[in-house]
Amino acid sequence: GALNLMKEKKDNPPPARDPRLPTPPKGQTVGSFRKGLQTLPNAIGATLGDKVKLSWTLKDIERENGKYKLTYTTPQGPVCVSAKTVVFTTPSYVAAQLLRREIPDAHSQLQSFFYPPVGSVVLAYPKTAVRDEMYGEDGRVNAFGQLHPRTQGITTLGSIYSSSLFP
């Protein structure tokens, strides 16, 4: 198995990198915003102001006169909005339900996506719970997490120390 895979990779090298792409960074490639992941949605909200609608749920979408009629449930009751374009940022199964009438082929394809089960657990420890030699000169823990081998009988794949990756 592994030898065949290595031979196949050698016989079929990946295509050359597109010269128009930026040079990949050296070293750590995981990144975040300096003030956390909320930076982008906060900036969008600040720019758009009252155009951002909270607690609105898209319930239906129809094509009407070359535009889209979007029906929302809101705290004030149902609201219809007309739009030239629509962008989905929902899980595929939500988009599938919204597109079921207008684009049936997309509906069936979107329904077929598999979402592997993933759990997230957040833990916090006092600094005194971590040995002093684990801290770097900058005061951060000199680690980003660990992987858990299956041989240990643990079903968790690993742990990430987000405070070290995204200070």
SETOR-466753 format. One record per residue: residue number from 1; x, y, z of N, C-alpha, C, O in turn. Coordinates in Angstrom, 2 decimals, m for minus. Example, Ala and Ser with C-alpha at 12.3 -4.5 7.8 and 13.67 -1.06 7.14 Angstrom:
<node 1,<13.19,m5.69,7.80>,<12.30,m4.50,7.80>,<13.20,m3.30,7.80>,<14.24,m3.32,8.46>>
<node 2,<12.85,m2.25,7.08>,<13.67,m1.06,7.14>,<12.90,0.03,7.87>,<13.41,1.14,8.04>>
***
This chain:
<node 1,<0.78,m1.19,0.00>,<0.00,0.00,0.00>,<0.83,1.27,0.00>,<0.70,2.09,m0.91>>
<node 2,<1.69,1.45,1.02>,<2.45,2.70,1.15>,<3.45,2.85,0.01>,<3.65,3.95,m0.51>>
<node 3,<4.10,1.74,m0.38>,<5.09,1.81,m1.47>,<4.41,2.17,m2.79>,<4.94,2.96,m3.57>>
<node 4,<3.23,1.59,m3.03>,<2.50,1.93,m4.25>,<2.10,3.39,m4.26>,<2.18,4.06,m5.29>>
<node 5,<1.67,3.90,m3.10>,<1.30,5.31,m3.00>,<2.49,6.21,m3.28>,<2.36,7.22,m3.98>>
<node 6,<3.67,5.86,m2.73>,<4.88,6.66,m2.97>,<5.25,6.64,m4.45>,<5.63,7.67,m5.01>>
<node 7,<5.13,5.46,m5.10>,<5.45,5.36,m6.52>,<4.46,6.19,m7.34>,<4.85,6.88,m8.28>>
<node 8,<3.19,6.10,m6.98>,<2.16,6.86,m7.70>,<2.42,8.36,m7.59>,<2.28,9.09,m8.58>>
<node 9,<2.80,8.84,m6.38>,<3.11,10.26,m6.21>,<4.32,10.67,m7.05>,<4.36,11.76,m7.62>>
<node 10,<5.32,9.78,m7.12>,<6.52,10.08,m7.91>,<6.18,10.13,m9.40>,<6.68,10.99,m10.12>>
<node 11,<5.33,9.19,m9.85>,<4.96,9.13,m11.27>,<3.98,10.24,m11.67>,<3.88,10.57,m12.85>>
<node 12,<3.27,10.81,m10.70>,<2.27,11.85,m10.97>,<2.51,13.06,m10.07>,<1.73,13.31,m9.15>>
<node 13,<3.59,13.80,m10.31>,<3.88,14.94,m9.42>,<2.78,16.01,m9.53>,<2.09,16.09,m10.54>>
<node 14,<2.62,16.80,m8.48>,<1.61,17.86,m8.54>,<1.99,18.89,m9.59>,<3.17,19.03,m9.92>>
<node 15,<1.01,19.61,m10.13>,<1.32,20.64,m11.13>,<2.17,21.75,m10.50>,<2.16,21.96,m9.29>>
<node 16,<2.90,22.45,m11.36>,<3.74,23.56,m10.89>,<2.86,24.63,m10.23>,<1.72,24.85,m10.64>>
<node 17,<3.40,25.27,m9.22>,<2.67,26.31,m8.51>,<2.42,27.49,m9.45>,<3.31,27.91,m10.19>>
<node 18,<1.23,28.02,m9.41>,<0.85,29.16,m10.24>,<1.71,30.36,m9.83>,<1.65,30.78,m8.67>>
<node 19,<2.50,30.92,m10.75>,<3.38,32.04,m10.39>,<2.64,33.30,m9.97>,<3.24,34.21,m9.40>>
<node 20,<1.34,33.37,m10.24>,<0.56,34.55,m9.84>,<0.20,34.53,m8.36>,<m0.19,35.54,m7.79>>
<node 21,<0.35,33.35,m7.73>,<0.02,33.24,m6.31>,<1.13,33.85,m5.46>,<2.30,33.83,m5.86>>
<node 22,<0.79,34.39,m4.30>,<1.83,34.93,m3.42>,<2.71,33.81,m2.87>,<2.29,32.66,m2.78>>
<node 23,<3.93,34.17,m2.52>,<4.85,33.20,m1.94>,<4.31,32.75,m0.59>,<3.92,33.58,0.23>>
<node 24,<4.28,31.42,m0.34>,<3.77,30.97,0.95>,<4.66,31.45,2.08>,<5.88,31.55,1.90>>
<node 25,<4.09,31.76,3.24>,<4.91,32.22,4.36>,<5.77,31.09,4.92>,<5.40,29.92,4.83>>
<node 26,<6.90,31.46,5.49>,<7.76,30.47,6.13>,<7.34,30.36,7.60>,<6.86,31.33,8.19>>
<node 27,<7.53,29.20,8.16>,<7.21,29.01,9.58>,<5.72,28.82,9.80>,<5.03,28.22,8.99>>
<node 28,<5.24,29.35,10.91>,<3.85,29.16,11.30>,<2.91,29.76,10.26>,<3.06,30.91,9.86>>
<node 29,<1.94,28.97,9.83>,<0.99,29.47,8.84>,<m0.42,29.60,9.40>,<m1.34,30.01,8.69>>
<node 30,<m0.60,29.25,10.66>,<m1.90,29.44,11.31>,<m1.97,30.89,11.76>,<m1.01,31.41,12.34>>
<node 31,<m3.07,31.53,11.50>,<m3.14,32.94,11.88>,<m4.53,33.33,12.34>,<m5.49,32.57,12.23>>
<node 32,<m4.59,34.51,12.84>,<m5.86,35.06,13.29>,<m5.72,36.58,13.28>,<m4.65,37.11,12.98>>
<node 33,<m6.78,37.26,13.59>,<m6.73,38.70,13.74>,<m6.14,39.04,15.11>,<m6.29,38.27,16.06>>
<node 34,<m5.47,40.18,15.21>,<m4.84,40.56,16.49>,<m5.84,40.64,17.64>,<m5.51,40.32,18.78>>
<node 35,<m7.06,41.06,17.33>,<m8.07,41.19,18.39>,<m9.09,40.06,18.34>,<m10.22,40.22,18.81>>
<node 36,<m8.71,38.90,17.76>,<m9.58,37.74,17.76>,<m10.44,37.61,16.53>,<m10.50,38.51,15.69>>
<node 37,<m11.12,36.46,16.41>,<m11.92,36.16,15.23>,<m13.15,37.04,15.08>,<m13.74,37.11,14.00>>
<node 38,<m13.53,37.72,16.15>,<m14.69,38.62,16.05>,<m14.34,39.90,15.27>,<m15.24,40.68,14.96>>
<node 39,<m13.08,40.12,14.96>,<m12.66,41.33,14.26>,<m13.38,41.52,12.93>,<m13.87,42.61,12.65>>
<node 40,<m13.45,40.47,12.10>,<m14.08,40.60,10.79>,<m15.58,40.88,10.91>,<m16.05,41.86,10.32>>
<node 41,<m16.37,40.07,11.63>,<m17.79,40.40,11.72>,<m18.05,41.75,12.39>,<m19.00,42.44,12.04>>
<node 42,<m17.22,42.13,13.35>,<m17.38,43.45,13.97>,<m17.15,44.57,12.96>,<m17.88,45.56,12.95>>
<node 43,<m16.14,44.41,12.09>,<m15.85,45.43,11.06>,<m16.98,45.50,10.05>,<m17.37,46.59,9.62>>
<node 44,<m17.51,44.35,9.66>,<m18.63,44.33,8.72>,<m19.83,45.03,9.35>,<m20.47,45.85,8.71>>
<node 45,<m20.12,44.70,10.60>,<m21.24,45.33,11.30>,<m21.08,46.83,11.42>,<m22.03,47.58,11.24>>
<node 46,<m19.86,47.27,11.73>,<m19.61,48.71,11.88>,<m19.76,49.43,10.54>,<m20.25,50.56,10.50>>
<node 47,<m19.36,48.78,9.45>,<m19.46,49.39,8.13>,<m20.90,49.43,7.64>,<m21.35,50.44,7.08>>
<node 48,<m21.63,48.35,7.85>,<m22.99,48.27,7.33>,<m24.04,48.89,8.26>,<m25.14,49.22,7.82>>
<node 49,<m23.70,49.05,9.52>,<m24.62,49.69,10.46>,<m25.95,48.98,10.57>,<m26.00,47.77,10.78>>
<node 50,<m27.05,49.73,10.43>,<m28.38,49.15,10.63>,<m28.84,48.28,9.45>,<m29.95,47.76,9.47>>
<node 51,<m27.99,48.13,8.42>,<m28.31,47.20,7.34>,<m28.15,45.75,7.80>,<m28.71,44.84,7.19>>
<node 52,<m27.39,45.53,8.88>,<m27.24,44.20,9.45>,<m28.49,43.90,10.27>,<m28.86,44.66,11.16>>
<node 53,<m29.14,42.79,9.96>,<m30.38,42.41,10.63>,<m30.11,41.21,11.53>,<m29.71,40.14,11.06>>
<node 54,<m30.32,41.39,12.81>,<m30.14,40.30,13.76>,<m31.49,39.65,14.03>,<m32.53,40.31,13.96>>
<node 55,<m31.49,38.38,14.33>,<m32.69,37.59,14.64>,<m33.63,37.47,13.44>,<m34.83,37.25,13.62>>
<node 56,<m33.11,37.62,12.23>,<m33.90,37.37,11.02>,<m33.51,35.99,10.51>,<m32.32,35.66,10.45>>
<node 57,<m34.50,35.17,10.15>,<m34.25,33.83,9.63>,<m34.87,33.73,8.24>,<m36.07,33.94,8.06>>
<node 58,<m34.04,33.39,7.25>,<m34.53,33.22,5.89>,<m35.34,31.94,5.83>,<m34.83,30.86,6.14>>
<node 59,<m36.60,32.05,5.43>,<m37.50,30.90,5.37>,<m37.81,30.45,3.96>,<m38.11,29.27,3.74>>
<node 60,<m37.74,31.36,2.99>,<m38.11,31.00,1.63>,<m37.41,31.91,0.63>,<m37.14,33.08,0.92>>
<node 61,<m37.14,31.36,m0.54>,<m36.53,32.13,m1.60>,<m37.22,31.75,m2.92>,<m37.40,30.57,m3.22>>
<node 62,<m37.63,32.77,m3.69>,<m38.30,32.56,m4.97>,<m37.71,33.51,m6.00>,<m37.28,34.61,m5.67>>
<node 63,<m37.69,33.07,m7.26>,<m37.33,33.98,m8.34>,<m38.58,34.72,m8.75>,<m39.66,34.14,m8.92>>
<node 64,<m38.41,36.03,m8.92>,<m39.56,36.86,m9.27>,<m39.09,38.04,m10.10>,<m38.36,38.89,m9.59>>
<node 65,<m39.48,38.11,m11.36>,<m39.12,39.20,m12.26>,<m37.61,39.43,m12.34>,<m37.16,40.58,m12.27>>
<node 66,<m36.85,38.37,m12.48>,<m35.39,38.49,m12.61>,<m34.67,38.78,m11.31>,<m33.45,38.97,m11.31>>
<node 67,<m35.38,38.81,m10.21>,<m34.77,39.04,m8.90>,<m35.17,37.89,m7.98>,<m35.88,36.97,m8.37>>
<node 68,<m34.70,37.97,m6.76>,<m35.05,36.97,m5.76>,<m35.93,37.61,m4.70>,<m35.64,38.70,m4.19>>
<node 69,<m36.99,36.93,m4.37>,<m37.86,37.36,m3.28>,<m37.49,36.51,m2.08>,<m37.67,35.29,m2.09>>
<node 70,<m36.98,37.15,m1.05>,<m36.54,36.48,0.16>,<m37.56,36.73,1.27>,<m37.89,37.88,1.56>>
<node 71,<m38.06,35.67,1.87>,<m39.03,35.81,2.94>,<m38.35,35.43,4.26>,<m37.81,34.33,4.40>>
<node 72,<m38.38,36.35,5.20>,<m37.75,36.17,6.50>,<m38.80,36.13,7.60>,<m39.86,36.75,7.48>>
<node 73,<m38.49,35.41,8.67>,<m39.24,35.57,9.91>,<m38.37,36.49,10.77>,<m37.16,36.30,10.87>>
<node 74,<m39.00,37.47,11.38>,<m38.28,38.45,12.19>,<m39.04,38.63,13.50>,<m40.18,38.19,13.62>>
<node 75,<m38.43,39.27,14.48>,<m39.16,39.54,15.73>,<m40.42,40.39,15.50>,<m41.35,40.35,16.30>>
<node 76,<m40.44,41.16,14.40>,<m41.60,42.00,14.08>,<m42.60,41.28,13.18>,<m43.62,41.87,12.83>>
<node 77,<m42.34,40.03,12.80>,<m43.21,39.28,11.91>,<m42.53,39.03,10.58>,<m41.38,39.41,10.40>>
<node 78,<m43.24,38.40,9.62>,<m42.63,38.09,8.32>,<m42.28,39.36,7.54>,<m43.00,40.36,7.58>>
<node 79,<m41.14,39.30,6.84>,<m40.68,40.42,6.01>,<m40.19,39.85,4.70>,<m39.46,38.86,4.68>>
<node 80,<m40.58,40.47,3.58>,<m40.10,40.08,2.25>,<m39.12,41.13,1.74>,<m39.35,42.33,1.89>>
<node 81,<m38.03,40.67,1.15>,<m36.99,41.54,0.61>,<m36.71,41.10,m0.81>,<m36.67,39.90,m1.09>>
<node 82,<m36.51,42.04,m1.71>,<m36.15,41.74,m3.09>,<m34.65,41.98,m3.26>,<m34.11,42.99,m2.79>>
<node 83,<m33.97,41.04,m3.94>,<m32.52,41.17,m4.12>,<m32.11,40.69,m5.51>,<m32.72,39.78,m6.07>>
<node 84,<m31.05,41.33,m6.06>,<m30.52,40.90,m7.36>,<m29.67,39.65,m7.20>,<m29.67,38.78,m8.07>>
<node 85,<m28.95,39.55,m6.09>,<m28.09,38.39,m5.85>,<m28.26,37.92,m4.41>,<m28.68,38.68,m3.53>>
<node 86,<m27.93,36.66,m4.20>,<m28.01,36.06,m2.86>,<m26.74,35.27,m2.64>,<m26.29,34.53,m3.52>>
<node 87,<m26.15,35.41,m1.47>,<m24.96,34.66,m1.09>,<m25.32,33.83,0.14>,<m25.83,34.35,1.13>>
<node 88,<m25.05,32.54,0.06>,<m25.31,31.65,1.19>,<m24.06,31.44,2.01>,<m22.99,31.19,1.46>>
<node 89,<m24.17,31.55,3.31>,<m23.08,31.22,4.23>,<m23.62,30.25,5.28>,<m23.29,30.33,6.46>>
<node 90,<m24.44,29.34,4.82>,<m25.10,28.38,5.69>,<m24.52,27.00,5.45>,<m23.85,26.78,4.45>>
<node 91,<m24.77,26.07,6.36>,<m24.41,24.68,6.07>,<m25.17,24.20,4.83>,<m26.23,24.74,4.50>>
<node 92,<m24.64,23.22,4.15>,<m25.23,22.76,2.89>,<m26.67,22.28,3.07>,<m27.49,22.50,2.18>>
<node 93,<m26.98,21.64,4.18>,<m28.35,21.13,4.35>,<m29.36,22.26,4.52>,<m30.53,22.09,4.18>>
<node 94,<m28.95,23.40,5.04>,<m29.84,24.56,5.15>,<m30.05,25.17,3.76>,<m31.18,25.47,3.38>>
<node 95,<m28.96,25.34,3.01>,<m29.07,25.86,1.64>,<m29.93,24.93,0.79>,<m30.71,25.40,m0.04>>
<node 96,<m29.79,23.62,0.98>,<m30.58,22.65,0.22>,<m32.07,22.88,0.41>,<m32.83,22.87,m0.56>>
<node 97,<m32.49,23.09,1.64>,<m33.91,23.32,1.91>,<m34.40,24.61,1.26>,<m35.50,24.67,0.72>>
<node 98,<m33.57,25.65,1.31>,<m33.97,26.93,0.73>,<m34.03,26.88,m0.80>,<m34.80,27.63,m1.40>>
<node 99,<m33.23,26.03,m1.42>,<m33.16,25.96,m2.88>,<m33.98,24.83,m3.48>,<m33.96,24.63,m4.69>>
<node 100,<m34.71,24.10,m2.65>,<m35.40,22.88,m3.11>,<m36.34,23.11,m4.29>,<m36.43,22.27,m5.18>>
<node 101,<m37.05,24.24,m4.31>,<m38.00,24.50,m5.40>,<m37.32,25.15,m6.61>,<m37.58,24.77,m7.75>>
<node 102,<m36.46,26.11,m6.35>,<m35.86,26.88,m7.44>,<m34.77,26.12,m8.19>,<m34.65,26.26,m9.41>>
<node 103,<m33.99,25.33,m7.48>,<m32.89,24.59,m8.12>,<m32.88,23.16,m7.56>,<m32.05,22.84,m6.71>>
<node 104,<m33.78,22.31,m8.02>,<m33.88,20.95,m7.47>,<m32.58,20.15,m7.56>,<m32.28,19.38,m6.64>>
<node 105,<m31.81,20.31,m8.64>,<m30.55,19.56,m8.75>,<m29.57,19.97,m7.66>,<m28.88,19.13,m7.09>>
<node 106,<m29.51,21.26,m7.37>,<m28.64,21.74,m6.29>,<m29.11,21.18,m4.96>,<m28.29,20.82,m4.11>>
<node 107,<m30.41,21.10,m4.78>,<m30.97,20.57,m3.54>,<m30.44,19.17,m3.27>,<m29.94,18.89,m2.18>>
<node 108,<m30.54,18.28,m4.26>,<m30.11,16.89,m4.04>,<m28.60,16.81,m3.81>,<m28.15,16.01,m2.99>>
<node 109,<m27.82,17.61,m4.51>,<m26.37,17.60,m4.32>,<m25.99,18.13,m2.94>,<m25.14,17.55,m2.26>>
<node 110,<m26.62,19.22,m2.53>,<m26.31,19.81,m1.23>,<m26.73,18.88,m0.08>,<m26.07,18.86,0.96>>
<node 111,<m27.80,18.12,m0.26>,<m28.24,17.18,0.76>,<m27.25,16.04,0.95>,<m27.23,15.40,2.01>>
<node 112,<m26.43,15.76,m0.07>,<m25.54,14.60,m0.02>,<m24.23,14.87,0.74>,<m23.47,13.93,0.98>>
<node 113,<m23.96,16.11,1.14>,<m22.71,16.40,1.84>,<m22.70,15.71,3.19>,<m23.70,15.71,3.91>>
<node 114,<m21.56,15.11,3.53>,<m21.40,14.47,4.83>,<m20.68,15.42,5.78>,<m19.64,15.98,5.43>>
<node 115,<m21.23,15.59,6.94>,<m20.58,16.39,7.99>,<m20.11,15.44,9.08>,<m20.93,14.87,9.81>>
<node 116,<m18.79,15.25,9.20>,<m18.32,14.34,10.25>,<m18.64,14.92,11.63>,<m18.59,16.14,11.83>>
<node 117,<m18.95,14.06,12.57>,<m19.25,14.56,13.92>,<m17.99,15.14,14.57>,<m16.94,14.51,14.58>>
<node 118,<m18.13,16.32,15.09>,<m17.01,17.00,15.75>,<m17.52,17.62,17.04>,<m18.61,18.19,17.08>>
<node 119,<m16.74,17.50,18.07>,<m17.09,18.12,19.34>,<m16.02,19.11,19.72>,<m14.86,18.97,19.35>>
<node 120,<m16.41,20.11,20.46>,<m15.46,21.11,20.93>,<m15.63,21.27,22.43>,<m16.74,21.47,22.93>>
<node 121,<m14.54,21.18,23.14>,<m14.55,21.34,24.59>,<m13.58,22.46,24.93>,<m12.45,22.48,24.43>>
<node 122,<m13.99,23.38,25.74>,<m13.13,24.49,26.14>,<m12.77,24.31,27.61>,<m13.64,24.15,28.47>>
<node 123,<m11.48,24.34,27.88>,<m11.00,24.22,29.25>,<m10.12,25.42,29.57>,<m9.47,25.98,28.69>>
<node 124,<m10.11,25.81,30.81>,<m9.24,26.90,31.26>,<m8.51,26.44,32.52>,<m9.09,25.83,33.41>>
<node 125,<m7.24,26.75,32.55>,<m6.43,26.40,33.70>,<m5.77,27.65,34.25>,<m5.43,28.56,33.48>>
<node 126,<m5.57,27.73,35.56>,<m4.80,28.86,36.09>,<m3.33,28.70,35.70>,<m2.86,27.57,35.51>>
<node 127,<m2.62,29.79,35.57>,<m1.20,29.73,35.19>,<m0.40,28.84,36.14>,<0.58,28.23,35.73>>
<node 128,<m0.82,28.78,37.38>,<m0.09,27.97,38.36>,<m0.19,26.48,38.08>,<0.58,25.71,38.64>>
<node 129,<m1.12,26.06,37.23>,<m1.28,24.64,36.90>,<m0.29,24.19,35.84>,<m0.18,23.00,35.56>>
<node 130,<0.43,25.13,35.23>,<1.40,24.82,34.19>,<2.80,25.05,34.74>,<3.07,26.08,35.35>>
<node 131,<3.68,24.06,34.53>,<5.06,24.18,35.05>,<5.76,25.41,34.48>,<5.56,25.76,33.32>>
<node 132,<6.56,26.07,35.29>,<7.25,27.30,34.89>,<8.10,27.12,33.64>,<8.17,28.02,32.81>>
<node 133,<8.75,25.94,33.49>,<9.63,25.74,32.34>,<8.87,25.66,31.02>,<9.48,25.67,29.95>>
<node 134,<7.54,25.58,31.07>,<6.73,25.54,29.85>,<6.51,26.93,29.27>,<6.06,27.06,28.13>>
<node 135,<6.81,27.96,30.04>,<6.58,29.34,29.57>,<7.81,29.89,28.87>,<8.94,29.68,29.31>>
<node 136,<7.58,30.59,27.77>,<8.66,31.25,27.05>,<8.93,32.62,27.65>,<8.27,33.04,28.61>>
<node 137,<9.90,33.32,27.08>,<10.24,34.66,27.56>,<9.08,35.63,27.43>,<8.97,36.59,28.20>>
<node 138,<8.20,35.38,26.46>,<7.06,36.27,26.24>,<5.89,35.96,27.18>,<4.86,36.63,27.13>>
<node 139,<6.06,34.96,28.05>,<5.00,34.63,29.00>,<3.96,33.65,28.47>,<3.04,33.28,29.19>>
<node 140,<4.12,33.24,27.21>,<3.17,32.28,26.62>,<3.70,30.87,26.75>,<4.91,30.65,26.82>>
<node 141,<2.80,29.91,26.79>,<3.19,28.51,26.84>,<3.87,28.16,25.51>,<3.36,28.49,24.44>>
<node 142,<5.02,27.48,25.60>,<5.78,27.08,24.41>,<5.22,25.78,23.84>,<5.93,24.78,23.78>>
<node 143,<3.99,25.80,23.43>,<3.35,24.63,22.82>,<2.09,25.10,22.13>,<1.55,26.16,22.44>>
<node 144,<1.62,24.30,21.19>,<0.36,24.65,20.53>,<m0.70,23.58,20.74>,<m1.86,23.77,20.35>>
<node 145,<m0.33,22.46,21.35>,<m1.28,21.40,21.59>,<m0.60,20.05,21.52>,<0.62,19.96,21.62>>
<node 146,<m1.40,19.01,21.34>,<m0.83,17.68,21.20>,<m1.77,16.80,20.41>,<m2.97,17.06,20.32>>
<node 147,<m1.20,15.74,19.82>,<m1.99,14.73,19.13>,<m2.11,13.53,20.05>,<m1.21,13.26,20.84>>
<node 148,<m3.22,12.82,19.97>,<m3.47,11.66,20.83>,<m3.45,10.39,19.98>,<m4.40,10.16,19.22>>
<node 149,<m2.41,9.57,20.08>,<m2.37,8.34,19.28>,<m3.51,7.40,19.65>,<m3.88,7.29,20.82>>
<node 150,<m4.07,6.73,18.66>,<m5.16,5.77,18.90>,<m4.73,4.67,19.87>,<m5.56,4.11,20.59>>
<node 151,<m3.42,4.36,19.88>,<m2.94,3.28,20.75>,<m3.15,3.59,22.23>,<m3.09,2.68,23.06>>
<node 152,<m3.40,4.86,22.57>,<m3.67,5.22,23.97>,<m5.11,4.96,24.35>,<m5.50,5.14,25.51>>
<node 153,<m5.92,4.54,23.37>,<m7.31,4.24,23.66>,<m8.18,5.47,23.86>,<m9.27,5.37,24.42>>
<node 154,<m7.70,6.63,23.39>,<m8.45,7.88,23.52>,<m9.10,8.18,22.18>,<m8.45,8.08,21.14>>
<node 155,<m10.38,8.53,22.18>,<m11.05,8.80,20.91>,<m10.86,10.24,20.45>,<m11.26,10.58,19.33>>
<node 156,<m10.27,11.08,21.27>,<m9.98,12.45,20.88>,<m8.76,12.45,19.96>,<m7.76,11.79,20.25>>
<node 157,<m8.84,13.18,18.85>,<m7.71,13.24,17.92>,<m6.58,14.08,18.47>,<m5.41,13.77,18.26>>
<node 158,<m6.92,15.16,19.18>,<m5.89,16.03,19.70>,<m6.48,17.23,20.41>,<m7.69,17.37,20.52>>
<node 159,<m5.59,18.08,20.88>,<m5.98,19.30,21.58>,<m5.17,20.46,21.04>,<m4.00,20.31,20.69>>
<node 160,<m5.80,21.61,20.98>,<m5.12,22.82,20.52>,<m5.16,23.84,21.66>,<m6.21,24.07,22.27>>
<node 161,<m4.04,24.45,21.94>,<m3.98,25.52,22.93>,<m4.20,26.84,22.20>,<m3.24,27.48,21.76>>
<node 162,<m5.45,27.24,22.06>,<m5.75,28.42,21.26>,<m5.10,29.68,21.81>,<m4.80,30.60,21.05>>
<node 163,<m4.89,29.73,23.12>,<m4.24,30.93,23.69>,<m2.79,31.04,23.26>,<m2.23,32.14,23.27>>
<node 164,<m2.15,29.93,22.87>,<m0.78,29.97,22.35>,<m0.78,30.28,20.86>,<0.09,31.00,20.37>>
<node 165,<m1.75,29.74,20.13>,<m1.81,29.98,18.69>,<m2.31,31.38,18.37>,<m1.82,32.04,17.45>>
<node 166,<m3.30,31.84,19.15>,<m3.95,33.12,18.88>,<m3.92,33.98,20.14>,<m4.94,34.15,20.80>>
<node 167,<m2.76,34.52,20.47>,<m2.65,35.30,21.74>,<m3.51,36.55,21.73>,<m3.52,37.29,22.72>>
***
